Structures are given as C-alpha cells and as structure tokens.
Amino acid sequence: MSTEVAHNGCTIKPAITTKQKAVAVNGVVISRAAISRETQNHPAGKPIEAWLAAARALVVRELLLQEARRIGIAAEPLADADGRRETDEEALVRTLIVREVVTPNADEPATRRYYEQNRARFRTPDLHEVRHILLAAPPGDHEARQIARQRADAIIAMLREAPSAFGDMARAESACPSGKVGGVLGQIGPDQTVREFERALTSLPVGEIAPAPVESRYGFHIVIVDRRIAGRELPFEMVQARIAAWLDEQVRRVAIRQYIGILAGRAEITGIALDANTTPLVQ
C-alpha cells in the first residue's frame, strides 16, 4: 500500500526514518539504561564517545560471559584483603581469561634485551640541593606577576654582587615558609615540588644564583642550586623482575585482544562496531 499523501495537488513522500538497532550480542540486548550507567567508567571529551566506549565494554563483557557459560565455567568469587567480594559475573570473566588466555612468561634473555635497549629508563633520578626566595603572585593577576618579576630581577642583581646576603634576603622577602631558614629547601627529588619548578632545576647552574627568576604558578623564584647529585644506573638484577612483569602484561593484553576478536568473529553483534582495543580488559 502506498504511503504517499496528496496535498494541494502535490504528492508528498514521507521522510525516511531509520531506527538504530539495539546493541545486542547473539540476541541478548544490552539496554540503553545499562550503557548509560556504564558511561561513568569511561570519561571522554564528548558524551557520545563515552557512550560508545561504555557500549563496547558491555558488549565485550557479554561476549565473555556467554563463552564462560557455554563451556561450563563455575563462578567462584574471590575476596580481597578488605573483604570486598567479586560478583559471580566478575568471577566468570576472570576465570575464563585465566583458563583460555595462556601466555608465556618473559625469560631472562628477553628481559635483558629490553634492559639493554632502554638503559636510560633504569636509573635513579637526579637530586638537587636548593635554596630559593619566592615572590608570590596569583596566576591570573597580570599586574602582580609583572611587579613580582621586576622585583625578582632586582634582587638577583643585588645578590650577584653580594651572594652571602641570600639568607637574609630570603628571611626578609620570601613568601615561602623556607624563608625562615634562609630559603633552604633541602634535597629535592621528583614530584616534591610543582612541575615547572622541578623542570627548571635540571638546567640551572650549580653553585651560583640563577641568572633569571624561575616562574611557577606561585610566582617567581630566585634560585640557587647548591648541589646536583646525578642519578645512577640501576643494575639489571635489580630491575629484572619489574621488566618481566611489564613484558608479561604487554603479551597478556595482546592475547586478550586476540581472544576477544575470535569471540566477536563467531558472534552476532548488532548496534555497534566492536573495537577490542578500547575495552577495559586490554587498557
């Protein structure tokens, strides 16, 4: 039967509407409500990206649950040290992966090869013994920061003429609590200060006042690096276990991705294109 409608002598065809297929795995529908709840576990720049990531994650979960039930795996939930217990479904997925995704462990030659190719990664960080004077200025206050910068430049000029006055100047000028002890910060390692200050330390001269103030979110710092203690290379024996664990995890992720791909290839999945690379199991 025709759906065309006559109007004022003209024939009008109705707009073509297409309803999006439900997200389903082998006929088992994953509700939009379930996908919406899952989005909280998949932060993204756009809501649709979070929704798609959530849908794919639930599709993979359903694939694995169906396979676990097909081959007769029994759920044996585990509990952690705090008494938190797995759900039956979490236990099914975990047991399935352990049973079906078997990967070799990295041997000594593999871990040593990785160590030799990435020696720069396996060393202790540099340490710095530092004194500073902080002239505080809020990040968004352009005028205050300009004044602080000018004052910092002036103090640097004075201290270059009289370096021994640094401690007294810190006590008189610094907005940091360290000013009370002459600006001494002690020995600084990674992640002990704000990132911009820490980055600057690696390039400052040792044993003299830095020629220009270091800018950070807190204001401007007049800095002396009294000593730089270079990091040392860690021996292979100390990091071998860490390298092996990392290599094992990379192999495991690839194997899980391939396993999910095999299951997806055998299944009928509707409503979404599955990308196993973006699922939580392999992130």
C-alpha positions in Angstrom: 0.0 0.0 0.0 1.4 3.4 -0.9 2.2 5.8 1.8 2.3 8.9 -0.5 0.0 11.7 0.6 -1.6 14.2 -1.8 -1.5 17.8 -0.6 -2.6 20.8 -2.7 -2.2 18.8 -5.9 1.3 17.7 -5.0 2.4 14.3 -4.0 4.5 14.3 -0.8 6.5 11.3 0.3 7.1 10.8 4.0 10.6 11.3 5.4 12.6 8.1 5.6 13.3 7.3 9.3 15.6 4.7 10.5 15.6 3.4 14.0 19.0 2.5 15.4 19.4 -1.2 16.1 19.5 -2.3 19.7 23.0 -3.2 21.0 23.0 -6.9 21.3 25.2 -10.0 21.4 23.8 -13.1 19.9 20.3 -11.8 20.5 20.9 -10.7 24.1 20.1 -7.0 24.3 22.2 -4.6 26.3 19.8 -1.9 27.5 20.4 1.8 26.9 20.0 2.3 30.6 22.8 -0.2 31.3 25.0 1.6 28.8 24.2 5.0 30.3 25.2 3.7 33.8 28.4 2.3 32.4 29.5 5.7 30.9 30.7 6.9 34.3 33.5 4.5 33.9 34.6 5.9 30.5 35.4 9.6 30.8 35.6 11.2 27.4 35.7 14.6 25.7 32.2 14.1 24.3 29.1 12.3 25.7 28.8 10.2 22.5 32.4 9.0 22.9 31.7 7.9 26.5 28.5 6.2 25.4 30.3 4.3 22.6 33.1 3.2 24.9 30.6 2.0 27.5 28.6 0.1 24.9 31.7 -1.7 23.6 32.8 -2.6 27.1 29.4 -4.1 27.9 29.5 -6.0 24.6 32.8 -7.5 25.4 31.6 -8.4 28.9 28.6 -10.1 27.4 30.7 -12.0 24.9 32.9 -13.3 27.7 30.0 -14.2 30.0 28.3 -16.1 27.2 31.5 -18.0 26.4 32.1 -18.8 30.1 28.6 -20.2 30.4 28.9 -22.1 27.1 32.0 -24.0 28.2 30.6 -24.6 31.7 32.8 -22.5 33.9 31.5 -22.3 37.5 31.6 -18.9 39.3 33.9 -19.0 42.3 34.1 -15.4 43.6 37.3 -14.2 45.4 37.5 -11.6 48.1 40.4 -9.2 48.7 42.2 -8.3 51.9 39.5 -5.8 52.7 36.7 -8.3 52.4 35.4 -7.0 49.0 34.0 -9.9 47.1 33.7 -10.4 43.3 30.3 -10.7 41.8 29.5 -14.0 40.1 29.9 -12.4 36.7 33.3 -10.9 37.6 34.4 -14.3 38.7 33.2 -15.9 35.5 35.1 -13.4 33.3 38.3 -13.7 35.4 38.2 -17.5 35.4 37.6 -17.6 31.7 40.6 -15.3 30.9 42.9 -17.3 33.2 41.8 -20.6 31.7 41.6 -19.6 28.0 44.3 -16.9 27.6 47.5 -18.6 28.4 50.7 -16.7 27.6 54.4 -17.4 28.1 56.4 -15.5 30.7 59.3 -13.3 29.6 62.6 -15.2 30.1 66.0 -13.9 31.1 67.2 -13.2 27.5 64.0 -11.2 26.7 64.2 -9.1 29.9 68.0 -8.5 29.4 67.4 -7.5 25.8 64.8 -4.9 26.9 67.1 -3.6 29.6 70.0 -3.1 27.1 67.7 -1.3 24.7 66.2 1.0 27.3 69.0 1.6 29.8 68.1 5.3 30.2 64.8 4.3 31.8 66.5 2.3 34.6 68.4 4.8 36.7 67.7 6.7 39.9 66.6 10.4 39.4 68.9 13.4 39.8 68.6 15.1 43.2 69.1 18.8 43.8 70.0 20.7 47.0 68.3 24.0 46.6 67.7 27.4 48.2 65.1 29.9 46.9 63.3 33.1 47.5 59.6 33.2 46.5 58.0 36.4 45.4 54.3 35.4 45.4 51.9 36.4 42.7 48.5 34.8 41.8 48.4 33.1 38.4 45.7 35.3 37.0 46.9 38.6 38.3 49.0 40.0 35.4 49.9 43.2 37.2 51.0 41.4 40.4 53.1 39.0 38.4 54.8 41.8 36.5 55.7 43.5 39.7 57.0 40.2 41.2 59.1 39.6 38.1 60.6 43.1 38.3 61.4 42.7 42.0 62.9 39.3 41.4 65.2 40.7 38.7 66.3 43.5 41.1 67.0 41.0 43.9 69.0 38.8 41.5 71.1 41.8 40.5 71.8 42.6 44.2 72.6 39.1 45.2 75.0 38.6 42.3 77.0 41.5 43.9 76.6 40.1 47.4 75.8 36.3 47.3 76.3 36.0 51.1 73.2 38.1 51.6 70.9 35.3 50.2 69.8 34.0 53.6 69.0 37.5 55.0 67.1 38.4 51.8 65.1 35.1 52.0 64.1 35.9 55.5 63.0 39.4 54.5 61.4 38.8 51.1 60.3 35.1 50.7 56.6 34.2 50.8 57.7 30.5 51.3 58.0 29.1 54.9 61.5 28.1 53.9 62.4 31.9 54.1 62.6 31.5 57.9 65.6 29.2 57.4 67.3 31.3 54.7 65.4 29.8 51.8 66.8 26.3 52.3 64.6 23.6 50.7 67.0 20.8 51.3 67.3 17.9 48.9 64.6 17.8 46.2 63.7 14.7 44.2 61.0 14.0 41.6 57.4 15.1 42.4 58.4 17.0 45.5 57.7 20.4 44.0 55.5 21.8 41.3 56.4 20.6 37.9 57.5 23.9 36.4 59.9 24.4 39.3 61.2 20.9 39.1 61.8 21.1 35.3 63.9 24.3 35.7 66.2 22.7 38.3 67.7 20.4 35.7 69.1 23.2 33.6 70.2 25.8 36.2 73.9 26.3 37.0 75.3 24.8 40.2 76.8 26.9 42.9 75.6 30.3 41.8 72.4 32.2 41.7 70.3 31.5 38.6 70.6 34.4 36.1 66.8 34.7 35.7 63.9 34.0 38.1 62.0 30.7 37.7 58.3 31.3 37.1 55.8 28.9 38.7 52.1 29.0 39.4 53.0 30.6 42.8 55.0 33.5 41.5 58.7 34.0 40.8 61.6 32.1 42.5 65.2 33.3 42.9 67.1 30.1 43.0 70.5 28.7 43.9 71.2 25.0 43.2 73.9 24.3 45.7 74.5 20.7 44.6 73.3 18.4 41.9 73.5 14.7 42.7 73.4 12.7 39.4 71.3 9.6 39.3 72.9 6.3 38.9 72.1 3.4 36.6 70.3 0.5 38.2 71.8 -2.9 37.6 69.9 -5.4 35.6 69.4 -7.7 38.6 67.6 -5.0 40.5 65.0 -4.3 37.7 64.7 -7.7 36.0 61.5 -8.7 37.9 59.9 -5.3 37.0 60.8 -5.7 33.4 59.5 -9.2 33.2 56.2 -8.2 34.8 55.8 -5.4 32.3 56.6 -7.6 29.3 54.3 -10.3 30.6 51.4 -7.7 30.9 52.0 -6.5 27.3 51.9 -10.0 25.9 48.8 -10.7 28.0 47.0 -7.7 26.7 47.7 -8.6 23.1 46.5 -12.2 23.8 43.3 -11.0 25.4 42.7 -8.6 22.4 43.1 -11.5 20.0 40.8 -13.8 22.1 38.1 -11.1 22.2 38.5 -10.8 18.4 37.9 -14.5 18.0 34.8 -14.5 20.1 33.5 -11.4 18.3 34.1 -13.1 14.9 31.9 -16.0 16.0 29.1 -13.9 17.4 26.3 -11.8 16.0 26.8 -8.3 17.3 24.3 -5.6 16.4 24.0 -1.9 17.2 27.7 -1.1 17.5 31.1 -1.8 15.8 33.3 -3.6 18.3 36.9 -2.5 18.8 38.5 -4.7 21.3 41.5 -2.3 21.6 39.2 0.1 23.5 37.8 -2.2 26.1 38.8 -2.1 29.7 40.3 -5.6 29.6 43.1 -4.5 27.4 43.7 -1.0 28.6 
